[in-house]
Structure formats: C-alpha cells, structure tokens
Amino acid sequence: MSKFFEFFKSHRRTTIIAVVAILAVSVILGALAFQNMINFSSQKEPNVTVLAQKDLNQVITTKGVLQSTDSQFVFTRLSTKVNQVLVKTGDVVNVGDVLARLDPTDYQQSVDDIYNLIADTEAQQKAL
C-alpha cells in the first residue's frame, strides 16, 4: 500500500486530472443515455389508415406494401393451357366476366364427338 501512496504523492497532479477526466466522461455518457431514453419513450405510434373508396381528405406519404383485404383465387378442374389472360392485377371484375381464354385443342374432339352423336340420334329418330 505504501508504494501506491508514494506513487499518488509523486504524481498527484496527473492523478487528479485523470480522476476529473473519468468523472467528466461518466457525466457526459450518463446525459447521452438519459437523452436517448427520453427520445425512445416519446416515439409516436405508426399511423394506420383504413382505405375505402371515397374522396381523400388526408394525404399519407409512406413506404410499404398495400394489400387488398378482398381478393379471390381463380382455379379450374381442367388441365389445359391458358392462351390469353384478359384482366390485370387490380382490375375490378363482375360475375360472368371472361377472365381468360383456355386452349380448346384437347376438348374440341370431345365436343365434335357429342355433336356427331346428336346428329346420328336425330337421324335415327327421323328414320323411325
């Protein structure tokens, strides 16, 4: 212990400067931490607006993803190629609207066979 006090006595000015510097840094860091704590607690909640089709009375500038809450999946039990899609994402469609045109190649033979069967049946009925 005596060596510590001897060092302190011989370097008294340097030791006092070091202690004051450490206290100053501690006070500055504490003030910054307190300021960050105040800023963190005063952050605003995000602004959430439910969109509806009407005249806008509020302008919102933001970044993000706009998702529809009203959408439908379209599917078919047919396994055929789609030749043409007639609507785009976001288009409003009504019941009965044609959304796409399918390739009829695979099914055209079945339709032709049915028409031939109808024609043969009608011819047999006339023959009776």
DSSP file (Angstrom, degrees, kcal/mol; ACC not computed):
  #  RESIDUE AA STRUCTURE BP1 BP2  ACC     N-H-->O    O-->H-N    N-H-->O    O-->H-N    TCO  KAPPA ALPHA  PHI   PSI    X-CA   Y-CA   Z-CA
    1    1 A M     >        0   0    0      0, 0.0     4,-2.0     0, 0.0     3,-0.2   0.000 360.0 360.0 360.0 -32.7    0.0    0.0    0.0
    2    2 A S  H  >  +     0   0    0      1,-0.2     4,-2.2     2,-0.2     5,-0.1   0.845 360.0  55.6 -66.2 -32.0    2.8    2.4    0.7
    3    3 A K  H  > S+     0   0    0      2,-0.2     4,-2.5     1,-0.2    -1,-0.2   0.876 105.7  53.1 -66.6 -35.8    4.0    2.2   -2.9
    4    4 A F  H  > S+     0   0    0     -3,-0.2     4,-2.6     2,-0.2    -2,-0.2   0.940 111.6  44.4 -63.0 -47.1    0.5    3.3   -4.0
    5    5 A F  H  X S+     0   0    0     -4,-2.0     4,-2.6     2,-0.2    -1,-0.2   0.863 112.1  52.6 -67.1 -34.7    0.6    6.3   -1.8
    6    6 A E  H  X S+     0   0    0     -4,-2.2     4,-2.1    -5,-0.2    -1,-0.2   0.919 111.4  46.6 -64.7 -42.3    4.1    7.1   -2.8
    7    7 A F  H  X S+     0   0    0     -4,-2.5     4,-1.9     2,-0.2    -2,-0.2   0.916 112.5  50.6 -64.0 -42.5    3.1    7.0   -6.5
    8    8 A F  H  < S+     0   0    0     -4,-2.6     7,-0.2     1,-0.2    -2,-0.2   0.908 111.2  48.2 -61.8 -43.5    0.0    9.1   -5.7
    9    9 A K  H >< S+     0   0    0     -4,-2.6     3,-0.8     1,-0.2    -1,-0.2   0.884 114.6  45.0 -65.3 -38.7    2.1   11.8   -3.9
   10   10 A S  H 3< S+     0   0    0     -4,-2.1    -1,-0.2     1,-0.2    -2,-0.2   0.770 124.9  32.8 -78.9 -23.8    4.7   11.9   -6.7
   11   11 A H  T 3X S+     0   0    0     -4,-1.9     4,-2.4    -5,-0.2    -1,-0.2  -0.187  77.6 134.0-121.1  39.0    2.1   12.1   -9.5
   12   12 A R  H <> S+     0   0    0     -3,-0.8     4,-2.3     1,-0.2     5,-0.2   0.907  71.7  47.8 -60.2 -46.7   -0.6   14.0   -7.6
   13   13 A R  H  > S+     0   0    0      1,-0.2     4,-2.2     2,-0.2    -1,-0.2   0.920 113.1  48.1 -63.1 -44.8   -1.4   16.4  -10.4
   14   14 A T  H  > S+     0   0    0      1,-0.2     4,-2.2     2,-0.2    -1,-0.2   0.884 111.7  50.7 -63.3 -40.1   -1.7   13.7  -13.1
   15   15 A T  H  X S+     0   0    0     -4,-2.4     4,-2.4    -7,-0.2    -1,-0.2   0.900 109.8  49.4 -65.7 -42.5   -3.9   11.5  -10.8
   16   16 A I  H  X S+     0   0    0     -4,-2.3     4,-2.5     2,-0.2    -2,-0.2   0.913 111.5  49.4 -64.4 -42.7   -6.3   14.4  -10.1
   17   17 A I  H  X S+     0   0    0     -4,-2.2     4,-2.4     1,-0.2    -2,-0.2   0.907 111.4  49.7 -62.3 -41.9   -6.5   15.2  -13.9
   18   18 A A  H  X S+     0   0    0     -4,-2.2     4,-2.3     2,-0.2    -2,-0.2   0.910 111.7  47.7 -64.4 -42.6   -7.2   11.5  -14.6
   19   19 A V  H  X S+     0   0    0     -4,-2.4     4,-2.3     2,-0.2    -2,-0.2   0.910 112.8  48.6 -65.6 -42.7  -10.0   11.3  -12.0
   20   20 A V  H  X S+     0   0    0     -4,-2.5     4,-2.4     2,-0.2    -2,-0.2   0.898 111.6  50.2 -64.3 -40.3  -11.6   14.6  -13.2
   21   21 A A  H  X S+     0   0    0     -4,-2.4     4,-2.5     2,-0.2    -2,-0.2   0.911 110.4  49.4 -64.6 -42.7  -11.5   13.3  -16.8
   22   22 A I  H  X S+     0   0    0     -4,-2.3     4,-2.1     1,-0.2    -2,-0.2   0.912 112.3  48.3 -63.2 -42.5  -13.1   10.0  -15.8
   23   23 A L  H  X S+     0   0    0     -4,-2.3     4,-2.3     2,-0.2    -2,-0.2   0.895 111.3  50.5 -64.2 -40.3  -15.8   11.8  -13.9
   24   24 A A  H  X S+     0   0    0     -4,-2.4     4,-2.4     2,-0.2    -2,-0.2   0.921 111.1  47.7 -65.0 -44.2  -16.4   14.2  -16.9
   25   25 A V  H  X S+     0   0    0     -4,-2.5     4,-2.7     1,-0.2     5,-0.2   0.899 111.5  51.5 -63.6 -40.4  -16.7   11.2  -19.4
   26   26 A S  H  X S+     0   0    0     -4,-2.1     4,-2.2     2,-0.2    -2,-0.2   0.903 110.7  47.8 -63.2 -42.0  -19.1    9.5  -17.0
   27   27 A V  H  X S+     0   0    0     -4,-2.3     4,-2.2     2,-0.2    -2,-0.2   0.920 113.1  48.1 -65.5 -43.7  -21.3   12.6  -16.7
   28   28 A I  H  X S+     0   0    0     -4,-2.4     4,-2.3     2,-0.2    -2,-0.2   0.931 113.3  47.1 -63.1 -46.6  -21.4   13.0  -20.5
   29   29 A L  H  X S+     0   0    0     -4,-2.7     4,-2.3     1,-0.2    -1,-0.2   0.887 111.9  51.0 -63.6 -38.7  -22.2    9.4  -21.1
   30   30 A G  H  X S+     0   0    0     -4,-2.2     4,-2.2    -5,-0.2    -1,-0.2   0.899 109.8  49.6 -64.6 -40.7  -25.0    9.4  -18.5
   31   31 A A  H  X S+     0   0    0     -4,-2.2     4,-2.4     2,-0.2    -2,-0.2   0.912 111.6  48.7 -65.4 -42.0  -26.5   12.6  -20.0
   32   32 A L  H  X S+     0   0    0     -4,-2.3     4,-2.4     2,-0.2    -2,-0.2   0.908 111.2  49.8 -64.1 -41.7  -26.5   11.0  -23.5
   33   33 A A  H  X S+     0   0    0     -4,-2.3     4,-1.9     2,-0.2    -1,-0.2   0.899 111.7  48.8 -64.4 -39.7  -28.1    7.8  -22.2
   34   34 A F  H  X S+     0   0    0     -4,-2.2     4,-2.0     2,-0.2    -2,-0.2   0.904 110.5  50.5 -65.7 -41.7  -30.8    9.8  -20.4
   35   35 A Q  H  X S+     0   0    0     -4,-2.4     4,-2.5     1,-0.2    -2,-0.2   0.911 110.4  49.3 -63.5 -42.6  -31.5   11.8  -23.6
   36   36 A N  H  X S+     0   0    0     -4,-2.4     4,-2.4     1,-0.2    -1,-0.2   0.867 109.1  53.4 -63.6 -36.3  -31.8    8.6  -25.6
   37   37 A M  H  X S+     0   0    0     -4,-1.9     4,-1.9     2,-0.2    -1,-0.2   0.900 110.3  46.5 -66.1 -40.3  -34.2    7.1  -23.0
   38   38 A I  H  X S+     0   0    0     -4,-2.0     4,-1.1     2,-0.2    -2,-0.2   0.926 113.6  48.4 -67.1 -44.8  -36.4   10.2  -23.3
   39   39 A N  H  < S+     0   0    0     -4,-2.5     3,-0.2     1,-0.2    -2,-0.2   0.878 110.9  51.5 -62.7 -38.5  -36.3   10.2  -27.1
   40   40 A F  H >< S+     0   0    0     -4,-2.4     3,-1.1     1,-0.2    -1,-0.2   0.901 110.0  48.2 -66.5 -41.4  -37.2    6.4  -27.2
   41   41 A S  H 3< S+     0   0    0     -4,-1.9    -1,-0.2     1,-0.2    -2,-0.2   0.708 108.7  55.0 -74.8 -18.0  -40.2    6.8  -24.9
   42   42 A S  T 3< S+     0   0    0     -4,-1.1    -1,-0.2    -3,-0.2    -2,-0.2   0.311  76.3 127.1 -98.1  10.1  -41.6    9.8  -26.9
   43   43 A Q    <   -     0   0    0     -3,-1.1     2,-0.1    -4,-0.2    -3,-0.0  -0.428  60.8-119.0 -67.5 141.0  -41.7    8.0  -30.2
   44   44 A K        -     0   0    0     -2,-0.1    -1,-0.1     1,-0.1     3,-0.1  -0.433  22.3-107.9 -81.0 153.8  -45.1    8.1  -31.9
   45   45 A E        -     0   0    0     -2,-0.1    -1,-0.1     1,-0.1     2,-0.0  -0.472  49.0 -91.0 -70.8 150.4  -47.2    5.1  -32.8
   46   46 A P        -     0   0    0      0, 0.0     2,-0.7     0, 0.0    -1,-0.1  -0.356  40.1-114.1 -65.0 146.3  -47.4    4.3  -36.5
   47   47 A N        -     0   0    0     -3,-0.1     2,-0.5     2,-0.0    -3,-0.0  -0.740  34.8-170.9 -84.8 115.4  -50.2    6.0  -38.4
   48   48 A V        -     0   0    0     -2,-0.7     2,-0.4     2,-0.0    -3,-0.0  -0.938   3.6-176.3-111.4 125.6  -52.6    3.3  -39.6
   49   49 A T        -     0   0    0     -2,-0.5     2,-0.5    11,-0.0    -2,-0.0  -0.985  21.6-137.5-124.6 129.0  -55.4    4.3  -42.0
   50   50 A V        -     0   0    0     -2,-0.4     2,-0.3     1,-0.0    -2,-0.0  -0.742  26.7-137.8 -83.4 125.0  -58.1    2.0  -43.3
   51   51 A L        +     0   0    0     -2,-0.5     2,-0.3     2,-0.0    -1,-0.0  -0.640  28.3 169.0 -88.8 140.3  -58.6    2.7  -47.0
   52   52 A A        -     0   0    0     -2,-0.3     2,-1.2     2,-0.1     0, 0.0  -0.951  46.7 -93.2-141.2 160.0  -62.0    2.9  -48.6
   53   53 A Q  S    S+     0   0    0     -2,-0.3     2,-0.3     3,-0.0    -2,-0.0  -0.656  83.1  98.8 -80.9 101.6  -63.3    4.1  -52.0
   54   54 A K  S    S-     0   0    0     -2,-1.2     2,-0.2     0, 0.0    -2,-0.1  -0.945  82.3 -58.7-165.7 175.5  -64.1    7.7  -51.3
   55   55 A D        -     0   0    0     -2,-0.3     2,-0.3     1,-0.1    -3,-0.0  -0.494  58.1-120.3 -68.4 136.4  -62.7   11.2  -51.7
   56   56 A L        +     0   0    0     -2,-0.2     3,-0.1     1,-0.1    -1,-0.1  -0.622  35.7 170.3 -81.5 134.1  -59.4   11.6  -49.9
   57   57 A N        +     0   0    0     -2,-0.3     2,-0.4     1,-0.2    -1,-0.1   0.268  68.1  54.6-119.4   6.6  -59.3   14.2  -47.2
   58   58 A Q        -     0   0    0      2,-0.0     2,-0.5     0, 0.0    -1,-0.2  -0.999  69.7-146.0-141.8 136.6  -55.9   13.2  -45.9
   59   59 A V        -     0   0    0     -2,-0.4     2,-0.5    -3,-0.1     0, 0.0  -0.896  14.6-167.3-105.5 130.4  -52.6   12.7  -47.7
   60   60 A I        -     0   0    0     -2,-0.5     2,-0.6     2,-0.0    -2,-0.0  -0.972   5.6-167.2-119.8 123.2  -50.3    9.9  -46.4
   61   61 A T        +     0   0    0     -2,-0.5     2,-0.3     2,-0.0    -2,-0.0  -0.948  34.8 129.0-109.0 119.3  -46.7    9.7  -47.5
   62   62 A T        -     0   0    0     -2,-0.6     2,-0.4     2,-0.1    -2,-0.0  -0.958  50.6-121.6-157.8 170.5  -45.2    6.4  -46.6
   63   63 A K        +     0   0    0     -2,-0.3     2,-0.3     2,-0.0    -2,-0.0  -0.953  59.4  81.4-119.3 143.9  -43.2    3.4  -47.8
   64   64 A G  S    S-     0   0    0     -2,-0.4     2,-0.5     2,-0.0    -2,-0.1  -0.987  74.5 -55.1 157.8-164.3  -44.6   -0.1  -47.6
   65   65 A V        -     0   0    0     -2,-0.3     2,-0.6     2,-0.0    -2,-0.0  -0.943  34.9-148.7-116.1 129.7  -46.9   -2.7  -49.1
   66   66 A L        -     0   0    0     -2,-0.5     2,-0.4     2,-0.0    -2,-0.0  -0.880  21.1-171.9 -97.4 121.2  -50.5   -2.1  -49.9
   67   67 A Q        -     0   0    0     -2,-0.6     2,-0.2     2,-0.0    -2,-0.0  -0.933  19.5-128.3-119.1 137.6  -52.6   -5.3  -49.6
   68   68 A S        -     0   0    0     -2,-0.4     3,-0.1     1,-0.1    -2,-0.0  -0.574   6.1-158.6 -78.9 142.0  -56.2   -5.9  -50.5
   69   69 A T  S    S+     0   0    0     -2,-0.2     2,-0.5     1,-0.2    -1,-0.1   0.499  83.8  60.8 -94.3  -5.7  -58.4   -7.4  -47.9
   70   70 A D        +     0   0    0      2,-0.0     2,-0.3     0, 0.0    -1,-0.2  -0.891  69.9 129.4-125.6  99.5  -60.9   -8.6  -50.6
   71   71 A S        -     0   0    0     -2,-0.5     2,-0.3    -3,-0.1     0, 0.0  -0.970  35.4-151.2-146.3 160.0  -59.4  -11.0  -53.2
   72   72 A Q        -     0   0    0     -2,-0.3     2,-0.4     2,-0.0    -2,-0.0  -0.972  14.9-129.5-133.9 146.9  -60.3  -14.3  -54.7
   73   73 A F        -     0   0    0     -2,-0.3     2,-0.5     2,-0.0    -2,-0.0  -0.791  21.8-148.8 -92.0 140.3  -58.3  -17.2  -56.1
   74   74 A V        +     0   0    0     -2,-0.4     2,-0.3     2,-0.0    -2,-0.0  -0.936  28.3 154.4-111.7 130.1  -59.4  -18.4  -59.6
   75   75 A F        -     0   0    0     -2,-0.5     2,-0.3     0, 0.0    -2,-0.0  -0.956  23.4-156.1-148.6 166.4  -59.0  -22.1  -60.5
   76   76 A T        -     0   0    0     -2,-0.3    -2,-0.0     2,-0.2     0, 0.0  -0.962  24.5-133.7-141.0 157.1  -60.4  -24.8  -62.7
   77   77 A R  S    S+     0   0    0     -2,-0.3     2,-0.2     2,-0.1    -1,-0.0   0.542  80.2 100.9 -86.0  -8.0  -60.5  -28.6  -62.7
   78   78 A L        -     0   0    0      1,-0.1     2,-0.8     2,-0.0    -2,-0.2  -0.523  66.8-146.2 -77.4 142.9  -59.5  -28.6  -66.3
   79   79 A S        +     0   0    0     -2,-0.2     2,-0.3     2,-0.0    -1,-0.1  -0.728  53.3 121.1-109.3  82.4  -55.9  -29.3  -67.1
   80   80 A T        -     0   0    0     -2,-0.8     2,-0.2    25,-0.0    -2,-0.0  -0.918  64.8 -92.2-140.0 163.8  -55.3  -27.2  -70.1
   81   81 A K        -     0   0    0     -2,-0.3    22,-3.0    22,-0.2     2,-0.6  -0.494  33.1-125.9 -78.4 144.1  -53.1  -24.4  -71.3
   82   82 A V  E     -A  102   0A   0     20,-0.2    20,-0.2    -2,-0.2     3,-0.1  -0.830  23.4-174.8 -89.4 119.2  -54.2  -20.7  -70.8
   83   83 A N  E     +     0   0A   0     18,-2.3     2,-0.3    -2,-0.6    19,-0.2   0.851  67.3   6.7 -81.2 -36.4  -54.0  -19.0  -74.2
   84   84 A Q  E     -A  101   0A   0     17,-1.7    17,-3.0     0, 0.0     2,-0.5  -0.979  56.1-148.3-154.1 132.4  -54.8  -15.4  -73.0
   85   85 A V  E     -A  100   0A   0     -2,-0.3    15,-0.3    15,-0.2    14,-0.1  -0.913  13.1-169.8-100.6 126.0  -55.4  -13.6  -69.7
   86   86 A L        +     0   0    0     13,-3.0     2,-0.3    -2,-0.5    14,-0.2   0.467  61.9  55.5 -99.4  -3.4  -57.9  -10.8  -70.2
   87   87 A V        -     0   0    0     12,-0.7     2,-0.3     4,-0.0     6,-0.0  -0.892  67.6-140.3-127.7 159.2  -57.6   -9.0  -66.9
   88   88 A K    >   -     0   0    0     -2,-0.3     3,-2.1     1,-0.1     2,-0.1  -0.745  41.2 -78.8-111.8 162.7  -54.7   -7.4  -65.0
   89   89 A T  T 3  S+     0   0    0     -2,-0.3     3,-0.1     1,-0.3    -1,-0.1  -0.405 120.3  24.7 -58.3 130.8  -53.9   -7.4  -61.2
   90   90 A G  T 3  S+     0   0    0      1,-0.3    -1,-0.3    -2,-0.1     2,-0.1   0.244  87.6 135.7  96.0 -12.6  -56.1   -4.8  -59.6
   91   91 A D    <   -     0   0    0     -3,-2.1     2,-0.5     1,-0.1    -1,-0.3  -0.421  56.1-125.6 -67.6 142.8  -58.9   -4.9  -62.2
   92   92 A V        -     0   0    0     -3,-0.1     2,-0.3    -2,-0.1    -1,-0.1  -0.792  33.0-171.9 -87.6 129.0  -62.4   -4.9  -60.9
   93   93 A V        -     0   0    0     -2,-0.5     2,-0.3     4,-0.0     6,-0.0  -0.881  10.2-147.7-123.0 155.0  -64.4   -7.9  -62.3
   94   94 A N    >   -     0   0    0     -2,-0.3     3,-2.1     1,-0.1     2,-0.1  -0.757  39.5 -76.7-116.1 163.9  -68.0   -8.8  -62.1
   95   95 A V  T 3  S+     0   0    0     -2,-0.3     3,-0.1     1,-0.3    -1,-0.1  -0.384 120.1  23.2 -58.2 131.1  -69.8  -12.2  -62.1
   96   96 A G  T 3  S+     0   0    0      1,-0.3    -1,-0.3    -2,-0.1     2,-0.1   0.259  86.6 137.4  94.2 -11.5  -69.8  -13.6  -65.6
   97   97 A D    <   -     0   0    0     -3,-2.1     2,-0.6     1,-0.1    -1,-0.3  -0.431  59.7-118.2 -66.8 141.3  -66.8  -11.6  -66.9
   98   98 A V        +     0   0    0      1,-0.2     3,-0.1    -2,-0.1    -1,-0.1  -0.725  34.3 177.2 -80.9 122.4  -64.4  -13.6  -69.0
   99   99 A L        -     0   0    0     -2,-0.6   -13,-3.0     1,-0.3   -12,-0.7   0.776  61.3  -1.1 -96.9 -32.5  -61.1  -13.6  -67.2
  100  100 A A  E     -A   85   0A   0    -15,-0.3     2,-0.5   -14,-0.2    -1,-0.3  -0.983  60.7-125.2-155.4 159.0  -59.0  -15.9  -69.5
  101  101 A R  E     -A   84   0A   0    -17,-3.0   -18,-2.3    -2,-0.3   -17,-1.7  -0.958  27.3-149.2-112.9 127.6  -59.2  -17.9  -72.7
  102  102 A L  E     -A   82   0A   0     -2,-0.5   -20,-0.2   -20,-0.2   -21,-0.0  -0.590  26.8-100.4 -94.2 155.9  -58.2  -21.6  -72.5
  103  103 A D        -     0   0    0    -22,-3.0     3,-0.4    -2,-0.2     4,-0.2  -0.653  31.8-164.3 -74.2 118.5  -56.7  -23.7  -75.3
  104  104 A P    >>  +     0   0    0      0, 0.0     4,-2.1     0, 0.0     3,-0.5   0.468  60.5 101.7 -86.2  -0.8  -59.6  -25.7  -76.7
  105  105 A T  H 3> S+     0   0    0      1,-0.3     4,-0.7     2,-0.2     3,-0.2   0.891  82.6  45.3 -53.4 -48.8  -57.5  -28.3  -78.6
  106  106 A D  H 34 S+     0   0    0     -3,-0.4     4,-0.3     1,-0.2    -1,-0.3   0.828 121.6  37.6 -66.6 -32.1  -57.8  -31.1  -76.1
  107  107 A Y  H <> S+     0   0    0     -3,-0.5     4,-2.0    -4,-0.2    -1,-0.2   0.596  94.6  81.4 -98.4 -12.7  -61.5  -30.7  -75.6
  108  108 A Q  H  X S+     0   0    0     -4,-2.1     4,-2.6     1,-0.2     5,-0.2   0.870  89.8  55.1 -63.3 -36.9  -62.6  -29.9  -79.2
  109  109 A Q  H  X S+     0   0    0     -4,-0.7     4,-2.4     2,-0.2    -1,-0.2   0.897 107.2  50.4 -62.8 -40.1  -62.6  -33.6  -80.2
  110  110 A S  H  > S+     0   0    0     -4,-0.3     4,-1.9     2,-0.2    -1,-0.2   0.909 111.2  48.3 -64.3 -41.1  -65.0  -34.3  -77.3
  111  111 A V  H  X S+     0   0    0     -4,-2.0     4,-2.3     2,-0.2    -2,-0.2   0.923 111.5  50.1 -64.0 -44.5  -67.3  -31.5  -78.4
  112  112 A D  H  X S+     0   0    0     -4,-2.6     4,-2.3     1,-0.2    -2,-0.2   0.905 109.0  52.3 -60.7 -42.2  -67.2  -32.8  -82.0
  113  113 A D  H  X S+     0   0    0     -4,-2.4     4,-2.2     1,-0.2    -1,-0.2   0.890 109.2  49.6 -61.4 -40.1  -68.0  -36.3  -80.9
  114  114 A I  H  X S+     0   0    0     -4,-1.9     4,-2.4     2,-0.2    -2,-0.2   0.920 110.2  49.8 -66.7 -43.4  -71.0  -35.1  -79.0
  115  115 A Y  H  X S+     0   0    0     -4,-2.3     4,-2.4     1,-0.2    -2,-0.2   0.899 111.4  49.5 -62.1 -39.2  -72.3  -33.1  -81.9
  116  116 A N  H  X S+     0   0    0     -4,-2.3     4,-2.5     2,-0.2    -1,-0.2   0.893 110.0  51.0 -64.9 -39.7  -71.9  -36.2  -84.2
  117  117 A L  H  X S+     0   0    0     -4,-2.2     4,-2.4     2,-0.2    -2,-0.2   0.900 110.6  48.9 -64.1 -41.2  -73.8  -38.3  -81.6
  118  118 A I  H  X S+     0   0    0     -4,-2.4     4,-2.7     2,-0.2     5,-0.2   0.932 111.7  49.0 -63.3 -45.3  -76.6  -35.8  -81.6
  119  119 A A  H  X S+     0   0    0     -4,-2.4     4,-2.1     1,-0.2    -2,-0.2   0.914 112.3  48.2 -62.1 -42.4  -76.8  -35.7  -85.4
  120  120 A D  H  X S+     0   0    0     -4,-2.5     4,-2.2     2,-0.2    -1,-0.2   0.902 112.1  49.7 -64.1 -41.0  -76.8  -39.6  -85.5
  121  121 A T  H  X S+     0   0    0     -4,-2.4     4,-2.1     2,-0.2    -2,-0.2   0.915 111.0  48.8 -65.0 -42.9  -79.6  -39.8  -82.9
  122  122 A E  H  X S+     0   0    0     -4,-2.7     4,-2.0     1,-0.2    -1,-0.2   0.888 110.9  50.8 -63.3 -38.2  -81.7  -37.2  -84.7
  123  123 A A  H  X S+     0   0    0     -4,-2.1     4,-1.6    -5,-0.2    -2,-0.2   0.888 109.9  50.1 -66.6 -38.6  -81.2  -39.1  -88.0
  124  124 A Q  H  X S+     0   0    0     -4,-2.2     4,-0.9     2,-0.2    -2,-0.2   0.870 109.2  51.9 -66.5 -36.9  -82.3  -42.4  -86.3
  125  125 A Q  H  < S+     0   0    0     -4,-2.1     3,-0.5     1,-0.2    -2,-0.2   0.893 109.3  49.4 -67.4 -38.7  -85.4  -40.7  -84.9
  126  126 A K  H  < S+     0   0    0     -4,-2.0    -1,-0.2     1,-0.2    -2,-0.2   0.847 106.6  57.0 -66.9 -32.9  -86.4  -39.4  -88.3
  127  127 A A  H  <        0   0    0     -4,-1.6    -1,-0.2     1,-0.3    -2,-0.2   0.736 360.0 360.0 -71.5 -22.1  -85.9  -42.9  -89.8
  128  128 A L     <        0   0    0     -4,-0.9    -1,-0.3    -3,-0.5    -2,-0.2   0.471 360.0 360.0 -77.1 360.0  -88.4  -44.4  -87.3
